[in-house]
């Protein structure tokens, strides 16, 4: 199908899931949401489409109040700080928006209250008396994230009242095993309160018909179908909090709207704000109230149910706005084989990354590993390898060698070409076919494939340059040399224009060196560089990422802090070494039999610093609840603690004769 037909000439709204203003953003936010949305919007703009890119920070709800209480500041101050930090990070990374707002603004509060009242008067919101979790110690009702406990599905001990970070299950507070107040750790009680419910069950049939027609990712449709198969039930949309959008009813003056009811409305309020900023306050309606508009939500998989069921139900209940057209939800990005955890500081924070590296490096690498169909993994070493081999040795080398040749041998001007031979035509056909591949990939939200084919254009240019050998043609066939260098310059111009999607800062450098503006997208394949065109100053496109830079980042990760709860999960006990045995074939290992209240076997790499006689009878500290590991064929059932200083190992020992099995805390 022709891509212009697939995308169409209608108006398009592109939105990013609103990041919570309770902390800085990390690479998971970028890879899953903001970067693909930015690439897609840039592409549509290059195709001349009427598109606006809308976002903002999510500034209401429990995540905000919890973070504010932990920092002992007001929610307003917290929101202001992190909103600005997020905006700054996104701008420096080249993520562009037509408007980036926030949900604590008066305009948003007004819209959310109006929508609530419309749904209420239309009969889609009803009050119910329910029993909710209440902390008698804190004297407050506990909204979902104020409660933690053990996940009933996977046994994770720090699941929240709304979801489990470990297995990803959505939860209700009453489902938690051994629930406790997050603030004071006491056991909450059930207490009656009144809340207002969105009657989701009323929208079951309409949602089923609507979703059935969509050609979305299988993961998105199957997830939504699972909810529909279970049967939709009324869902509470109010909370007992003192921060957020006040419920516009006298009888609910002490409650606010649930953050997942008001947050998606931020897409509309941000568009209204945009219209006001450009001096056309009614223009937002031509997007949100126009049936020809396509609404595209870039989100992570944890937001599928809200954008695919609850949000459309709200829009259906109002009856004034368009429904989502596409929900290209992505999976999760992991970090060095582990799930990103903000509470444990196991993350790459964007503002910290930008202090060390080029923004284009992160944009390109994340594009290559966007978790489009399954979870993917950010690895610092792979980051280095792909940046150095692809952005620098492939793209950077092609740009530099071509333009340096022009600077040195053709008086700084792109020479006039002669007629094209078969090799020239085959190369151009290859490049033009890759352009079509890129268009198809982006139209189908396959950004990894798009980036791969963009890099293939550069590889094609490099191969052509090597095959033609312009440094030899310079002496043997000047006309062929001129044609070769001209066509290489043409490819570089294409690479810069497409490259604006992936590496916008590098693309600008290439334009500057070429002394050219971007090409029109629909004329990418046309050869349009004027003959004898003077180029600009040639300089290296990027600087290589060195080993020590990557090692620094890996060390930083290893220094990530544990939460106090994580520390408490470690079972530390005093042990006494009873037996010390050699491990056949191992120069550094001992097999230790240790009494920790029960006999257990440890394999420890301490042979170079201790003799068996020094170890027998020695009291040590052992982590006893580690997953057993098989080392040199021996099952090791724990780990002893030791200080390491260069080649010196010093076992940590209690300074008094405490009994084996005594707890260490």
C-alpha positions, 0 to 999 in steps of 0.5 A: 500500500502507498504510504501516503494513503496509509497515513492519509491527509487527515489531522493527527494528534500524537500523544505520549503517556504523561510521565509522573512529576515525582522524579526524573525520567530514565531510559525506559520512559524514553525507549518505550514512549517519548522517542518512538513518538518523536520519531513518528511525529518528525516523520509525519511533519516531513511528509507534510502532515497536519500533526501536533505532538502533545504531552505534559507531566502527570502531577496528581495522585498518590505518586506525587503525594508519597514523594512529597511526604518522603522529601518533606516538601509540598506536592506543589513544590515537588511537581514544579521541580520535577516538571522542569527537570523532565522538560529540560531532559526531553529538550536536550534529548531532542524530543520536540512537542507542540505543547508540554503541559501539566495536570495540576494547572487550573485549565486541566482541573476545570476540564476534568471537573466538567467531564466528571459532571457530564458523565455524572449527569449522563448516568455513568457515575454512581456513588457507592458505600464501600469498605476501604483500607484505613490506617488507625495510626496515621488516621487516614484512608490509604489510597492504593500506593499507600499500601504495600504487602505480598503479591498474591500471584508471585509472592513479591513482598513489596507489591503496591495496592495497585500493582506488583512491580515484580510480575506486573499484575494489576491489584486491588489493596484487599488482594495483598497478603499481609498488607501494611501502611507504607508510611508507618508499617502498621496493619490497616483496617477496613472502614466504610467510606463513600466513593464515586464509580465509573460504570464501566459495565455500561460500555462493555458492548460498545468497547467490544465492537470498537476494539474488534475493528482495530488492527492493533498489535496482538499484545494490545488486543489480547490484553484488552480482550482478557479484560473484556472476557472477564466482564467489565465492572464499575471502577472507583474514580475518586480517592481520599487525598488532599492533592489532585482535582477536587470532585465537583460535588458538595457531598464529595468535598473531601475527595479528589479524582483518581489520577487515572481518570484525570490524567488522559484528559491531560491530552485534551487540556494540553491541546487547549493550552496549545491553542491558546498559546498560538492565539487560536483558542478554538483551534483545539476543537478542530482536532479533538472534535473532528471525526477525520482526526487520527488520535495516536497514543504512545504508551508502555504496556502497563498503560494498555488497559487505561488507554484501551478501555477506561479512557475510551469509555470516558470519551464514549460517555461524553460523546463529544470527542474522537476515540483513539485510532492507534495504541502502539504500546511497547514492552519494557526496557530492562537494564543489564539483564535486570528490571529497571527499578527507580526505588533501587536506583537501578536506572540510567537517568536521562539528566545524568546521561546527558552530562556524559554523552551525546544525545544522539548516541542514546537516541540511536541506540534506544531506537535500535532496541525499542521493545516493540514486541518483547522486553529488550535490554540496555547494555552499556557495552552494547551501547558502546559497540553500536555507537562506535561501529555504526554511528562512527565507523559506518556513518561517520566514516562515510560522511568524513571520507567523502567530504574530506576528499572534496575538501582536499581534491576538488577545491571544496566543491561537490563536482559535476557528475557525468553519465551514470553507469550500471554500478551507479544505477544499481547503487541508486536503486538499492538506496531508493528501495531502502527509503521505501523500507523505512517509510513502511517501517515507520508507518507500521511503528517499526522503528527498529527496522527503520533505523536498521535500513537507514544504517544500510543506506550508509553501508551501501554508500561505503561499499560504493565508495570502496568499489569505485575507489575515487582516490585511484580514479582521481588519477585515472578517470577524473569524470568517473571520480566526479560522478562517484563523489557527487553520488556519495554526496547525494547519499549523505544528503539523504542520510542527513534528511532521514537521520533527523528522525534518529540523530537530529543533532548529528543531522544538523552537523551534516547539513552544515558540512554539506552547506545544504538544507534538508531534502523534501521527503517525497523527493528523497530519491531525486538527485538535486545537488547543484554542480560545483556546490561549495561545501562547509567546514568538514569536522568529525561527526562524533567522537568515539566512546572510550572504554573508561567512559563505559566502565565509569557507567558500569561502576555507577550502576554497581553503586546503586543504593538498596532501599531499607526494605531490600536490606531487610530482605537479606537474611544475615546470620552468624556462622561458624566454620566447621570444615575446610576442604580443597576444591579439585581444580580450583586455585582460589576456592575452598569448600566450607561447611558452616554452622548457621543454626543448621549445617550448610555448604559454602564455596568461597574464593578465599584460598589465597588469603587464608589457610584451612587452620586459620578458617576452622572455628572462625565466626563469620557473617553469612547471607543465608537466603541467596538462591543456591548456586552450583560452583565447580560441581558443588552446591553453594548455599550462601555467601560469606561477607568479606572486605576486599582491598586490592589482592587482600581479602579480610573476612568480616567476623563478630568481635564477640562469641555469639552463637551460630545462627544469631541474626545480623542486622 
